[in-house]
Amino acid sequence: MPVQLSDLLTPHLTGVQAVVQLSGPAVELPGGLKARPAADDERFGPGTLVVLADAPVAGIADRLQAGARVLLLSTDAGEPVPLHLIPRGGTLQLVAAGALDSADSQDDTVVGAALLTCVEAHSGLPAAEPDDDEDIDVMSGAAATARYERALAGRDRRIQSLEARISALESSATYVVGRTLVNAARNPRKAKTLPADLWGMWKGRAGRSRKGGDAAPAASVPNRGLAARQVNELDDIDAGLLYLTHTAMAIGPRTVPVIAGILTADTAPALRGEAATPHAVVNKLLPHDGEGIVTRTDPDVVLIESAALGAPGPWAYTTQGAYGVRDQALVDIITAARAMGRPVVVWWNSPHYASPGLNRVATHADLVLTDAEAGPALVARLNTQLDLGFDLPAERVVEENA
């Protein structure tokens, strides 16, 4: 049933302070709101209602700021509600729409109307095709408010995280020593106490200084990282950091190759060798974290074992067209390796018909192996044929015996 323009707009005009009409005949709005013409290059922000009649909103998209509202009016009897004038950019959200009776003083029929709100500023919106029947998201005032609150909460958490990082940086030994040296260079008097200050820092007594010297800042409580975060805060964190939530690592020189591979349960320890004299560092890749491990561990080679693509196992039926997600995960791993300039090796140790899609991958691999066996010999072969340049334990033993 047709409604009046005031009935449609009254529940949604809270906070509107100015009305700007860009096209169409003058329209009487509820609440005593009077429309005025727009100034040249005027930008419309929160509290402003823009009235358009039979005109696409894409033409003024670059002038809208977050919080602005747009009233679209249609005088075309063939289109009761002008939804075809609304672009599908995700920046504007439909608030209300309906078919209307005559709603202006000149008795020009206003057939339909739609009220929109600008969610975020945008440099421009694409015009929608008239025959585009894509659904339009309807966002109520409560939903928009909840969205803004979540965005603000995420921003506050990111600010707190940055402040914690800055605090940790300022309390680091590198920063403290550098600041002490700079202060000594600027003030000759402080240069006299520089040896004592540096000695105190080295002995762990940086908080003590000679008379007249600046005391080093107290050591701050170490940041525990993600362990101190709440579960509902993890959505606002870089997904890659989640892999390091409960992981400890030792950083040292790379003396053996690092192999990231899609491997069976028996292959990984065989390639790794003895703990005392490892032949390689082996990181197994799974469908959900393979790309992240490749990009963060910077492996020397990415090894794909054909037997690991069979059942049972996390990569079962990959390249068979049964699980598109696993096929995409394999493609992402290879793409990440290519982007880092790391070689990709395909190791056939199962029938080719069991993994038909792997034949196509093998045509683009840096090395294809068909007669290898898991163990230190395979690591040495990769080191030699790919020219990785490592002095492996087995090779060192051969040289010593010679």
Solvent accessible surface area in square Angstrom, and as a share of the most:
residue,aa,sasa,rsa
1,M,216,0.97
2,P,71,0.45
3,V,56,0.32
4,Q,82,0.36
5,L,4,0.02
6,S,45,0.29
7,D,92,0.48
8,L,23,0.11
9,L,0,0.00
10,T,80,0.47
11,P,93,0.58
12,H,60,0.27
13,L,22,0.11
14,T,112,0.65
15,G,48,0.47
16,V,15,0.09
17,Q,157,0.70
18,A,32,0.25
19,V,2,0.01
20,V,0,0.00
21,Q,27,0.12
22,L,55,0.28
23,S,34,0.22
24,G,45,0.43
25,P,39,0.24
26,A,68,0.53
27,V,13,0.08
28,E,123,0.55
29,L,15,0.08
30,P,26,0.16
31,G,81,0.78
32,G,61,0.59
33,L,39,0.19
34,K,169,0.72
35,A,41,0.32
36,R,99,0.36
37,P,111,0.70
38,A,31,0.24
39,A,60,0.46
40,D,138,0.71
41,D,131,0.68
42,E,35,0.16
43,R,125,0.46
44,F,1,0.00
45,G,11,0.11
46,P,100,0.63
47,G,14,0.14
48,T,18,0.10
49,L,0,0.00
50,V,0,0.00
51,V,1,0.00
52,L,6,0.03
53,A,10,0.08
54,D,74,0.38
55,A,24,0.18
56,P,75,0.47
57,V,0,0.00
58,A,23,0.18
59,G,60,0.58
60,I,16,0.08
61,A,2,0.02
62,D,70,0.36
63,R,56,0.20
64,L,1,0.01
65,Q,65,0.29
66,A,47,0.37
67,G,26,0.25
68,A,0,0.00
69,R,56,0.20
70,V,0,0.00
71,L,0,0.00
72,L,0,0.00
73,L,3,0.01
74,S,2,0.01
75,T,54,0.31
76,D,81,0.42
77,A,88,0.68
78,G,66,0.63
79,E,56,0.25
80,P,69,0.43
81,V,29,0.17
82,P,0,0.00
83,L,64,0.32
84,H,62,0.28
85,L,26,0.13
86,I,1,0.01
87,P,6,0.04
88,R,60,0.22
89,G,36,0.35
90,G,47,0.45
91,T,3,0.02
92,L,11,0.06
93,Q,13,0.06
94,L,15,0.08
95,V,34,0.19
96,A,16,0.12
97,A,43,0.33
98,G,16,0.16
99,A,40,0.31
100,L,9,0.04
101,D,59,0.31
102,S,55,0.35
103,A,17,0.14
104,D,12,0.06
105,S,83,0.53
106,Q,119,0.53
107,D,116,0.60
108,D,59,0.31
109,T,76,0.44
110,V,3,0.01
111,V,26,0.15
112,G,0,0.00
113,A,0,0.00
114,A,0,0.00
115,L,2,0.01
116,L,0,0.00
117,T,24,0.14
118,C,1,0.01
119,V,12,0.07
120,E,90,0.40
121,A,60,0.46
122,H,74,0.33
123,S,103,0.66
124,G,30,0.29
125,L,18,0.09
126,P,90,0.57
127,A,76,0.59
128,A,26,0.20
129,E,114,0.51
130,P,104,0.65
131,D,120,0.62
132,D,51,0.26
133,D,131,0.68
134,E,94,0.42
135,D,127,0.66
136,I,37,0.19
137,D,104,0.54
138,V,111,0.64
139,M,30,0.13
140,S,64,0.41
141,G,55,0.53
142,A,81,0.63
143,A,46,0.35
144,A,13,0.10
145,T,71,0.42
146,A,38,0.30
147,R,90,0.33
148,Y,90,0.34
149,E,107,0.48
150,R,157,0.57
151,A,61,0.47
152,L,89,0.44
153,A,41,0.31
154,G,2,0.02
155,R,122,0.45
156,D,63,0.33
157,R,58,0.21
158,R,121,0.44
159,I,78,0.40
160,Q,116,0.52
161,S,23,0.15
162,L,101,0.50
163,E,103,0.46
164,A,42,0.32
165,R,140,0.51
166,I,97,0.49
167,S,53,0.34
168,A,47,0.37
169,L,111,0.55
170,E,81,0.36
171,S,36,0.23
172,S,39,0.25
173,A,79,0.61
174,T,117,0.68
175,Y,84,0.32
176,V,14,0.08
177,V,53,0.30
178,G,32,0.30
179,R,92,0.34
180,T,23,0.13
181,L,82,0.41
182,V,71,0.41
183,N,43,0.22
184,A,9,0.07
185,A,89,0.69
186,R,194,0.71
187,N,52,0.27
188,P,104,0.66
189,R,200,0.73
190,K,57,0.24
191,A,46,0.36
192,K,166,0.70
193,T,18,0.11
194,L,36,0.18
195,P,92,0.58
196,A,38,0.30
197,D,18,0.10
198,L,60,0.30
199,W,139,0.49
200,G,7,0.07
201,M,39,0.17
202,W,183,0.64
203,K,93,0.40
204,G,67,0.65
205,R,92,0.34
206,A,31,0.24
207,G,50,0.48
208,R,179,0.65
209,S,46,0.30
210,R,150,0.55
211,K,205,0.87
212,G,72,0.69
213,G,17,0.17
214,D,84,0.44
215,A,67,0.52
216,A,15,0.12
217,P,59,0.37
218,A,90,0.69
219,A,99,0.77
220,S,52,0.34
221,V,133,0.77
222,P,96,0.60
223,N,96,0.49
224,R,176,0.64
225,G,34,0.33
226,L,29,0.15
227,A,69,0.53
228,A,82,0.63
229,R,72,0.26
230,Q,112,0.50
231,V,128,0.74
232,N,105,0.54
233,E,35,0.16
234,L,58,0.29
235,D,130,0.67
236,D,55,0.28
237,I,26,0.13
238,D,85,0.44
239,A,69,0.54
240,G,5,0.05
241,L,63,0.31
242,L,72,0.36
243,Y,85,0.32
244,L,83,0.41
245,T,39,0.23
246,H,167,0.74
247,T,74,0.43
248,A,105,0.81
249,M,125,0.56
250,A,105,0.82
251,I,161,0.82
252,G,54,0.52
253,P,121,0.76
254,R,108,0.39
255,T,86,0.50
256,V,16,0.09
257,P,1,0.01
258,V,12,0.07
259,I,1,0.00
260,A,0,0.00
261,G,0,0.00
262,I,0,0.00
263,L,11,0.05
264,T,38,0.22
265,A,80,0.62
266,D,115,0.60
267,T,6,0.04
268,A,3,0.03
269,P,71,0.45
270,A,36,0.28
271,L,0,0.00
272,R,91,0.33
273,G,29,0.28
274,E,124,0.56
275,A,103,0.80
276,A,97,0.75
277,T,75,0.43
278,P,47,0.29
279,H,25,0.11
280,A,1,0.00
281,V,69,0.40
282,V,10,0.06
283,N,37,0.19
284,K,81,0.34
285,L,2,0.01
286,L,58,0.29
287,P,37,0.23
288,H,132,0.59
289,D,17,0.09
290,G,1,0.01
291,E,83,0.37
292,G,10,0.10
293,I,36,0.18
294,V,0,0.00
295,T,60,0.35
296,R,115,0.42
297,T,46,0.27
298,D,50,0.26
299,P,0,0.00
300,D,23,0.12
301,V,0,0.00
302,V,0,0.00
303,L,0,0.00
304,I,0,0.00
305,E,3,0.01
306,S,1,0.01
307,A,37,0.28
308,A,9,0.07
309,L,0,0.00
310,G,28,0.27
311,A,59,0.46
312,P,136,0.85
313,G,35,0.34
314,P,73,0.46
315,W,4,0.01
316,A,7,0.05
317,Y,93,0.35
318,T,0,0.00
319,T,19,0.11
320,Q,79,0.35
321,G,66,0.63
322,A,67,0.52
323,Y,99,0.37
324,G,52,0.50
325,V,126,0.72
326,R,59,0.21
327,D,36,0.19
328,Q,100,0.44
329,A,13,0.10
330,L,4,0.02
331,V,79,0.45
332,D,43,0.22
333,I,1,0.00
334,I,29,0.14
335,T,80,0.47
336,A,10,0.08
337,A,0,0.00
338,R,98,0.36
339,A,91,0.70
340,M,56,0.25
341,G,59,0.56
342,R,71,0.26
343,P,25,0.16
344,V,1,0.01
345,V,0,0.00
346,V,0,0.00
347,W,8,0.03
348,W,13,0.04
349,N,64,0.33
350,S,29,0.19
351,P,69,0.43
352,H,87,0.39
353,Y,181,0.69
354,A,37,0.29
355,S,2,0.01
356,P,71,0.45
357,G,28,0.27
358,L,0,0.00
359,N,57,0.29
360,R,191,0.70
361,V,31,0.18
362,A,15,0.11
363,T,106,0.61
364,H,132,0.59
365,A,21,0.16
366,D,76,0.39
367,L,28,0.14
368,V,62,0.36
369,L,1,0.01
370,T,92,0.53
371,D,108,0.56
372,A,17,0.13
373,E,143,0.64
374,A,43,0.33
375,G,8,0.07
376,P,56,0.35
377,A,79,0.61
378,L,3,0.01
379,V,1,0.00
380,A,25,0.19
381,R,79,0.29
382,L,1,0.01
383,N,10,0.05
384,T,98,0.57
385,Q,91,0.41
386,L,35,0.17
387,D,121,0.63
388,L,39,0.20
389,G,70,0.67
390,F,34,0.14
391,D,72,0.37
392,L,1,0.01
393,P,14,0.09
394,A,40,0.31
395,E,51,0.23
396,R,95,0.35
397,V,80,0.46
398,V,100,0.57
399,E,121,0.54
400,E,140,0.63
401,N,121,0.62
402,A,120,0.93
